[in-house]
Amino acid sequence: MVSKKIKLLFCIPCFMVLLYTAYVLYTYDHIPEMIPIHGYGDHVDGYGDKIYLFLTIGLNVLLLLLIWVLIKIPQNLNLPIEINDDNRESVFQNIQISLVVLAVIITVIFCVLFKDTVF
């Protein structure tokens, strides 16, 4: 069972993806046709069409869905600790919070990935 607190916390990365997607759609006409898709800083060694921005959004959504499935069924995870009736709820809640934090970190990374291109 997923607590209300976990559901509310998971709304943070979902809201971030929605904001980023809305901003990309809003500025799509002003983004150059060719954007850097590989490299770092000033060392760009790969360019692609601006449609690649939606690939990163789709990948982010896919990862968020995978994390949500793991949050819903933490009992199926292979954990290195023994789970018994005494610690089951606290262990599952800690795992769910950790997964929400991971979802936020992944979403921030994807949003920052093309910050120079979009912003």
N, C-alpha and C positions, 0 to 999 in steps of 0.2 A: 504494500500500500504506500502510495506516495503522499507525503504530508502536504498540506497547503503551503507551508513555508518553502518547500522544495519547488513546488509548482510556480510560486511567485518569483523565486530566484531564477528559475529557468526562463522566465519571461524576459529577463535582462538580455541574454544573447539573441533571443528571437526578435526583440524590439530593435536591437542594434542592426540586425540583418535587414529588417524592414526599413529602417532609416537609411541605411547605406544603399539599398535597392532603389528606394524612392529618389535619393539624391542622384544616383547614376542615371535613372530614367529622366530626371529633370534636366540634367546637364549633358545628356547624350549627344545632342546636336552640336555642342561646343567642344566635345572631346575630339582630338585629332583622329583621323582614320587609321593611322598606324601608331600603335602604342608599344612601349617596351614591355616584353613579357619574360625576358630572361636577363639576368645580370644583377648587379647591385651598384648603388650609387651612380657614379658617372661611367661605370664600366658595363655598358649595355651591349650584349652580344646576340640579342634575339628580339625581333619585332613581330607583331601580329596585328590582326584586325581588332578594332575596339569591341567587337562582339565577345572577345575573350574575357571581358569584365563580367559577363553573365556566367561564364564558366566557373569563375571563382565564387560567385554567389551561389550557384547550384551545388558546388562542392561543399561550401559552408553549410547549406541547408541539409545536404546528405549526411554530413558529419553530425549535425545537431540531431537529426532523426535517429542516427545510430546511438548517440549518447542518451537520448530520451528512452530508447528501448532498454538500454542497460540500466537506466534509473528505474524503470518500471519493474524489471526482473533482476534485482541484485543477487537473489539466491542462486542464479545460474552462473555467476562469476566464479572463477577458480581462484580462491583466496588462500593466502599462505597462513591463515590463522584458523583455529578451531572455533566453529560457531555452535553455540549451544543455546538452550532456551533463555539463559540468564543474559547473554550479551547480544542476542540476535537483533533486536531493535536498534540498539546503539551502533552496532557495526554497520548495519544497512543504512542507517541515517548518515553516518560518517562517509560511507561510500557514495551515497547520493549527493551529499554536499561537495565532495571532491569532484564528482563528475560534472556538477554544475559549474564549479570553478574552472575545470578543464574546458567546458563549453564556452565560457566567457573568454578565456585566454585564446582559444582557437578563433573565435569571432573577431577579437581585437587584431589578431595577426592577419586575418584575411582582409579586414578593413584597412589596415595600414599598408598592406601589400601594394596597392595601387593608389596610395594617397597622392603621390606626385602627379599621376595621370588625371585623376578625377577632381581633386581639390585645387 
